[in-house]
Amino acid sequence: MKNKQSNIAPIAIFFAIMIVLHLLTSIIFNLLPMPIKPTIVHVPVIIASIIYGPRIGAWLGFLMGIISVVNSTVVLLPTSYLFSPFVPNGNIYSLIIAIVPRILIGITPYFVYKFMKNRTGLILAGAVGSATNTIFVLGGIFILFSGIYQGNIQALLAVVLSANSIAELLISALLTMSIVPALEKIRK
């Protein structure tokens, strides 16, 4: 029981950080017209995965998926149905796209870093976590909502390799490499 109770604090802290990041980036991107709008909400999931393990990472990924569902339900955009079953054209596949890739973000970085255990491993773990989100969300949309890309794999690859996705990958890698060593020192 003590182990489960000791997991509540890091989950709560990282979840609070995720909510603040989500709100700040939403406000900033709505106020400032920027051509690239990278998501950084997944960075705390990646960092927690590396520091606390894949179980806590998966829980935080799940919570990130819930943030996505709630946001897509409350803030209606033309793409809201891809992440919320509670809006017109949304269905159970919307939940799969919103939640499953985010859970995987909390698992994949841990194993990348565990395998390498060095600075390069941190960079790759951050990049893999970000790529996990991009590939599985867009791949899920491609498979489950096939009308979006109309079976055009080149269109899917163009979106995956867009400036937005590359910016997210680089930001995730740099932040992971910078933050994890400092948090590991504090944790010890």
Secondary structure, DSSP 8 states (H G I E B T S, - for coil): -HHHHHHHHHHHHHHHHHHHHHHHHHHHHHHS--S-----THHHHHHHHHHH-HHHHHHHHHHHHHHHHHHHHHS--TTGGGT-TTSTT--HHHHHHHHHHHHHHTTHHHHHHHHH-SHHHHHHHHHHHHHHHHHHHHHHHHHHTTTTTTT-HHHHHHHHTSHHHHHHHHHHHHHHHHHHHHHHHHH-
